[in-house]
Amino acid sequence: MWIGLAVPLVLFWLCLAHARAEGLAKVRLMPLWSPQAQFAGYYMAREKGIYARYGLDVDILEGGPGRSPLQSLISGEVDFAVLWLATALQQNDDGLKLVNLAQIIQRSSLMLVAKKASGIAGPADLQGRKVGLWAGELSLPVLAFLERYRLHVQRISQAYTVNLFLRGGIDAASAMWYNEYHTILNAGINPDELQVFSLHEHGISFPEDGLYALEQGYRKDPARARAFAQASLEGWRYAFAHPEETLEVVLRRMREAKVPASRSHQEWMLARMRDLIMPADSSETLGHLQLAGFQAAGTILHKHGAIEDIPDYATFTGDADADH
């Protein structure tokens, strides 16, 4: 008897869910990389029905090798993308107008990591050394750091692993605080054995992850873009308030994507994302692209010839400030 009652009940709820979904605006988001805690806020906004409360049915596509959020945005495959500010400024300068809907990470989490045993104690000790650099705009903050201290180094192309550093192939590696740095620690190297140059502590702070839309798409429906930004920020707040639940969701998405999943590494990443997105000592408004950070990044890009002009701040951010 219970089975007979359960089947129509299940069908009822499925139909109700479908009916509700029919009234939601369907949009797509692509993060910068494969599933990981760096994007936990978006997963939780979907998981907990936050996007739905804002009238959105959000499909989160996988980024990663061969899956560029920028190209997917340009092609129309996605409506929103996670991009670094440096990328957006360069694209804007090339004629592709983007709108910053919300700035998730306000400062650079990029660092150079060296082993103290190699004799590197300060910036001057990098002179002439082999330094690992990522491709494209990801290298610009490091280049600005090297220029700041008038350092001439051997620039070595670095893949998205730290294997070359661990094997002694380079003297200093590029690393993100929330990711590669922890991988180095997990390889058995103690923090006190490392000399770390956090770029933001040396006056070079590029705002990183932000939410973007094509300007033409944004202008067609600014309310939808604002709703997406607000819901995403609410997802981040939920993720940080419920870390254990969030980790389970992140790990599940990683397994579904067949991505190697380490709970301890994702726990570290989530904690560092909280430090970056919601620092305890900051009065900055969550999601608001700070004018100072915008101008500083634009100035560095201009100085290195990456852009000719810094765009108008108000135009670049539109009226989609996530907290207004």
TACOR-V584265 format. One record per residue. N is the residue number from 1. PHI is phi in degrees with one decimal (* if undefined). D_LAST is the distance of its C-alpha to the last C-alpha in Angstrom with 2 decimals. Layout:
# TACOR-V584265
n: <N | N>
phi: <PHI | PHI>
d_last: <D_LAST | D_LAST>
This chain:
# TACOR-V584265
n: <1 | 2 | 3 | 4 | 5 | 6 | 7 | 8 | 9 | 10 | 11 | 12 | 13 | 14 | 15 | 16 | 17 | 18 | 19 | 20 | 21 | 22 | 23 | 24 | 25 | 26 | 27 | 28 | 29 | 30 | 31 | 32 | 33 | 34 | 35 | 36 | 37 | 38 | 39 | 40 | 41 | 42 | 43 | 44 | 45 | 46 | 47 | 48 | 49 | 50 | 51 | 52 | 53 | 54 | 55 | 56 | 57 | 58 | 59 | 60 | 61 | 62 | 63 | 64 | 65 | 66 | 67 | 68 | 69 | 70 | 71 | 72 | 73 | 74 | 75 | 76 | 77 | 78 | 79 | 80 | 81 | 82 | 83 | 84 | 85 | 86 | 87 | 88 | 89 | 90 | 91 | 92 | 93 | 94 | 95 | 96 | 97 | 98 | 99 | 100 | 101 | 102 | 103 | 104 | 105 | 106 | 107 | 108 | 109 | 110 | 111 | 112 | 113 | 114 | 115 | 116 | 117 | 118 | 119 | 120 | 121 | 122 | 123 | 124 | 125 | 126 | 127 | 128 | 129 | 130 | 131 | 132 | 133 | 134 | 135 | 136 | 137 | 138 | 139 | 140 | 141 | 142 | 143 | 144 | 145 | 146 | 147 | 148 | 149 | 150 | 151 | 152 | 153 | 154 | 155 | 156 | 157 | 158 | 159 | 160 | 161 | 162 | 163 | 164 | 165 | 166 | 167 | 168 | 169 | 170 | 171 | 172 | 173 | 174 | 175 | 176 | 177 | 178 | 179 | 180 | 181 | 182 | 183 | 184 | 185 | 186 | 187 | 188 | 189 | 190 | 191 | 192 | 193 | 194 | 195 | 196 | 197 | 198 | 199 | 200 | 201 | 202 | 203 | 204 | 205 | 206 | 207 | 208 | 209 | 210 | 211 | 212 | 213 | 214 | 215 | 216 | 217 | 218 | 219 | 220 | 221 | 222 | 223 | 224 | 225 | 226 | 227 | 228 | 229 | 230 | 231 | 232 | 233 | 234 | 235 | 236 | 237 | 238 | 239 | 240 | 241 | 242 | 243 | 244 | 245 | 246 | 247 | 248 | 249 | 250 | 251 | 252 | 253 | 254 | 255 | 256 | 257 | 258 | 259 | 260 | 261 | 262 | 263 | 264 | 265 | 266 | 267 | 268 | 269 | 270 | 271 | 272 | 273 | 274 | 275 | 276 | 277 | 278 | 279 | 280 | 281 | 282 | 283 | 284 | 285 | 286 | 287 | 288 | 289 | 290 | 291 | 292 | 293 | 294 | 295 | 296 | 297 | 298 | 299 | 300 | 301 | 302 | 303 | 304 | 305 | 306 | 307 | 308 | 309 | 310 | 311 | 312 | 313 | 314 | 315 | 316 | 317 | 318 | 319 | 320 | 321 | 322 | 323 | 324>
phi: <* | -62.6 | -63.9 | -61.7 | -76.3 | -68.0 | -61.5 | -65.1 | -65.1 | -61.5 | -62.4 | -61.1 | -68.4 | -64.1 | -66.6 | -64.1 | -62.0 | -64.4 | -63.4 | -65.5 | -61.9 | -62.7 | -88.3 | -96.3 | -78.9 | -85.9 | -135.9 | -126.7 | -123.8 | -124.2 | -71.3 | -74.5 | -149.5 | -62.5 | -53.9 | -168.9 | -65.6 | -57.6 | -119.9 | -58.7 | -61.0 | -72.4 | -61.9 | -72.3 | -62.5 | -79.0 | -60.3 | -94.5 | 74.0 | -68.8 | -58.4 | -62.5 | -64.0 | -93.0 | 82.9 | -123.4 | -110.9 | -100.5 | -99.9 | -98.6 | -83.3 | -85.4 | -91.7 | 118.9 | -53.4 | 75.3 | -128.1 | -87.4 | -62.1 | -64.1 | -64.1 | -67.8 | -67.9 | -63.4 | -74.9 | 89.5 | -66.4 | -128.4 | -94.2 | -135.7 | -144.4 | -92.6 | -136.6 | -75.8 | -58.2 | -58.6 | -62.7 | -63.8 | -66.5 | -65.5 | -65.8 | -60.2 | -67.1 | -84.2 | 107.4 | -91.6 | -82.4 | -118.1 | -119.1 | -80.7 | -83.0 | -163.6 | -98.7 | -80.3 | -108.9 | -86.3 | -138.1 | -76.5 | -108.2 | -77.8 | -146.0 | -104.0 | -121.8 | -131.3 | -93.6 | -59.1 | -63.6 | -82.9 | 88.7 | -98.3 | -118.4 | -145.1 | -53.0 | -61.0 | -74.4 | -82.2 | -54.0 | 76.3 | -84.0 | -86.6 | -119.5 | -78.7 | -125.3 | -78.4 | -80.5 | 64.9 | -67.4 | -65.8 | -87.6 | -60.6 | -61.0 | -66.7 | -61.6 | -65.5 | -63.2 | -63.0 | -67.3 | -56.3 | -103.8 | 52.5 | -101.0 | -111.7 | -123.7 | -87.4 | -81.9 | -113.5 | -65.0 | -111.3 | -76.4 | -86.6 | -138.5 | -112.0 | -60.0 | -61.3 | -67.4 | -63.6 | -90.6 | 83.1 | -75.8 | -135.2 | -85.9 | -141.7 | -116.9 | -75.6 | -153.5 | -91.8 | -57.7 | -83.6 | -132.3 | -62.4 | -59.4 | -68.4 | -62.4 | -63.2 | -63.0 | -67.7 | -78.7 | 104.6 | -96.7 | -76.7 | -56.3 | -74.8 | -91.1 | -109.9 | -106.1 | -110.6 | -112.5 | -77.1 | -61.2 | -66.2 | -77.1 | -109.4 | 80.6 | -118.8 | -130.1 | -85.8 | -56.2 | -104.4 | -56.1 | -138.1 | -98.4 | -131.4 | -136.0 | -64.1 | -58.6 | -63.9 | -70.4 | -62.7 | -64.6 | -68.6 | -151.9 | -62.3 | -63.9 | -65.5 | -63.9 | -64.6 | -62.4 | -62.3 | -63.9 | -62.0 | -64.9 | -63.7 | -65.1 | -64.7 | -62.8 | -65.8 | -61.3 | -64.3 | -58.9 | -74.4 | -78.9 | -133.6 | -62.2 | -68.0 | -62.3 | -63.9 | -60.3 | -61.8 | -67.5 | -60.6 | -63.0 | -63.9 | -65.5 | -66.1 | -64.6 | -62.6 | -87.4 | 59.4 | -103.9 | -53.3 | -121.1 | -111.1 | -61.8 | -63.8 | -68.8 | -69.9 | -64.5 | -60.6 | -61.4 | -63.8 | -64.8 | -69.6 | -64.1 | -63.8 | -59.7 | -81.1 | -87.1 | -130.8 | -61.3 | -65.1 | -96.9 | -113.4 | -103.4 | -65.7 | -76.2 | -58.0 | 91.0 | -90.3 | -70.9 | -70.4 | -58.7 | -62.4 | -66.3 | -60.8 | -68.6 | -63.4 | -64.6 | -62.3 | -63.9 | -65.6 | -62.5 | -65.0 | -62.0 | -90.7 | 76.7 | -77.4 | -138.3 | -90.8 | -136.6 | -89.9 | -67.4 | -65.2 | -60.8 | -64.3 | -69.5 | -63.3 | -93.3 | 57.2 | -112.0 | -100.1 | -52.3 | -64.8 | -111.8 | -130.2>
d_last: <53.45 | 50.15 | 49.87 | 50.45 | 47.65 | 45.25 | 45.41 | 44.28 | 41.59 | 40.19 | 40.39 | 38.56 | 35.59 | 35.59 | 35.61 | 32.85 | 30.67 | 31.54 | 30.74 | 27.29 | 26.71 | 27.90 | 24.92 | 22.38 | 21.19 | 23.12 | 21.53 | 22.85 | 21.65 | 24.00 | 23.65 | 25.68 | 28.67 | 30.64 | 29.37 | 28.91 | 26.74 | 24.71 | 22.87 | 23.14 | 19.51 | 19.77 | 23.15 | 22.05 | 19.11 | 21.91 | 24.62 | 22.99 | 21.76 | 18.03 | 17.64 | 19.91 | 17.88 | 15.05 | 17.87 | 18.78 | 22.17 | 21.64 | 24.78 | 24.66 | 27.37 | 29.29 | 29.10 | 31.97 | 35.22 | 35.49 | 32.03 | 29.65 | 25.96 | 25.86 | 28.93 | 27.76 | 24.57 | 26.83 | 29.33 | 26.90 | 27.89 | 24.30 | 20.94 | 19.02 | 20.55 | 20.29 | 21.46 | 22.03 | 20.44 | 24.06 | 24.74 | 21.81 | 22.85 | 26.43 | 25.77 | 23.76 | 26.78 | 29.08 | 27.43 | 25.28 | 21.80 | 19.07 | 15.30 | 13.63 | 11.07 | 10.89 | 13.43 | 15.33 | 18.18 | 17.68 | 21.40 | 24.69 | 26.57 | 29.49 | 32.81 | 36.46 | 38.85 | 42.56 | 45.50 | 46.91 | 50.35 | 49.99 | 50.04 | 46.40 | 45.15 | 43.03 | 41.54 | 44.91 | 46.60 | 44.74 | 46.81 | 48.74 | 47.46 | 46.29 | 42.51 | 40.74 | 37.96 | 35.78 | 35.67 | 33.31 | 30.14 | 30.44 | 33.33 | 31.66 | 30.39 | 33.93 | 35.55 | 33.54 | 34.75 | 38.31 | 38.17 | 36.88 | 40.09 | 42.26 | 43.22 | 45.24 | 45.17 | 46.45 | 43.46 | 43.90 | 41.90 | 40.35 | 39.65 | 36.88 | 39.22 | 40.75 | 44.30 | 45.46 | 44.44 | 46.05 | 49.24 | 49.47 | 48.85 | 46.27 | 45.94 | 42.15 | 39.63 | 36.01 | 34.08 | 30.62 | 30.33 | 29.13 | 31.81 | 34.94 | 35.42 | 35.85 | 38.16 | 40.33 | 40.54 | 41.49 | 44.25 | 46.00 | 45.04 | 44.16 | 41.24 | 43.77 | 45.56 | 42.60 | 41.37 | 37.65 | 35.83 | 32.07 | 30.76 | 27.76 | 30.37 | 32.16 | 29.32 | 28.38 | 24.96 | 23.54 | 20.14 | 21.26 | 19.73 | 16.61 | 15.52 | 16.56 | 17.42 | 19.87 | 18.44 | 20.72 | 19.58 | 15.89 | 16.74 | 18.74 | 16.00 | 12.41 | 11.41 | 13.66 | 12.34 | 8.73 | 10.73 | 12.95 | 10.63 | 9.19 | 12.87 | 14.22 | 12.50 | 13.78 | 17.03 | 17.26 | 16.87 | 19.58 | 21.73 | 21.91 | 22.62 | 25.38 | 27.02 | 30.36 | 29.08 | 26.82 | 29.86 | 31.89 | 29.44 | 29.26 | 33.06 | 33.56 | 31.52 | 33.51 | 36.75 | 35.90 | 35.26 | 38.51 | 36.87 | 38.72 | 36.89 | 37.46 | 35.84 | 36.27 | 34.68 | 31.65 | 31.38 | 31.42 | 28.80 | 26.38 | 26.96 | 26.44 | 23.19 | 21.96 | 23.27 | 21.42 | 18.02 | 17.98 | 20.61 | 21.89 | 22.34 | 18.91 | 16.20 | 13.85 | 10.39 | 11.07 | 10.26 | 9.37 | 12.40 | 14.11 | 15.79 | 19.05 | 19.34 | 18.63 | 21.29 | 23.72 | 23.77 | 24.19 | 26.98 | 28.86 | 28.69 | 29.93 | 32.67 | 33.92 | 34.02 | 31.47 | 29.44 | 30.61 | 27.42 | 24.01 | 21.46 | 19.11 | 16.02 | 13.66 | 15.54 | 15.64 | 11.93 | 11.48 | 8.27 | 7.52 | 5.57 | 5.76 | 3.81 | 0.00>
